Amino acid sequence: MNKTIQAYDEGDFLDWKLQKEKERNDKDDLPFWHDEINEFLSLVSTGDIVEIGPGPGIEARQILSRGKFSTYTGIEPALKLAKISKLLLRDYYCDVRVEIVNSTIEDYLADRKFNALVAVCSLVHVNFIFISEVLFKLRDMCEDGAYSWIVMNEREDSGLSKTDYQGKTFYFYDFDDFKKMLQKSGFKTLEGSKVIAKGGRNWQVFYLKAV
Ligand SMILES: C[S@@+](CC[C@H](N)C(=O)[O-])C[C@H]1O[C@@H](n2cnc3c(N)ncnc32)[C@H](O)[C@@H]1O
């Protein structure tokens, strides 16, 4: 297993994420990606959605609670997180056919197409050498005209770089360069793409259409 995925399986990400959710619920705060999920869902209509690296499925729950999709496929390589997301999503959304595939996106055998795609802070773990291949694969997994919401972590110094943090490897891109890579793969960046500061960090947020 690659060390980043092992770090997600053995580290405290799950506890941290659930604790953050609990604190927000206790304070009656909106979910972290509330506005972005709204913006994304205002674009999509219905059908089948795929998520790359859903972790425990917190964002997926928010997305599925809106009742737009009939199937949800999560591609989650960390076994523990895959099991949690499967339980959380299956129990909450009986009317959605939920499938969690325990695989990296690099190894995932894409044999179907989706109407919507989400990847929040997961493609940052794909090695630079595989990212173009992965973006082409993601485009190929989308029906023509499908919408995607992708979030990448942004470093202050920007540009292409790699960082090891808490056992995980992160690959960072310059915003415009990543946008060009998406375009080259067949994703058109729509209005609303931006770098946003949120929760004390910076993020690159892309709303895309498969063209
Ligand atoms: C920072 S977490 C984000 C989880 C969730 N999307 C969220 O925003 O809370 C990164 C997730 O990506 C997954 N991941 C790491 N490498 C991956 C890869 N190569 N393909 C797919 N998912 C990956 C991890 O297991 C983890 O669940």
The ligand as an ORCA input file, in Angstrom:
! r2SCAN-3c Opt
* xyz 0 1
  C      -7.707     14.992      2.476
  S      -8.668     13.521      2.331
  C     -10.168     14.194      1.687
  C     -11.354     13.348      2.012
  C     -12.691     14.031      1.632
  N     -12.789     14.249      0.207
  C     -12.780     15.335      2.383
  O     -12.709     16.400      1.754
  O     -12.877     15.265      3.604
  C      -7.984     12.718      0.904
  C      -8.716     11.445      0.522
  O      -8.205     11.002     -0.739
  C      -7.943      9.624     -0.675
  N      -6.863      9.329     -1.625
  C      -5.539      9.408     -1.426
  N      -4.879      9.046     -2.531
  C      -5.814      8.726     -3.459
  C      -5.759      8.243     -4.793
  N      -4.594      8.024     -5.366
  N      -6.924      7.992     -5.441
  C      -8.111      8.221     -4.829
  N      -8.224      8.686     -3.557
  C      -7.093      8.929     -2.886
  C      -7.563      9.381      0.786
  O      -7.671      8.025      1.153
  C      -8.541     10.299      1.504
  O      -9.761      9.688      1.739
*
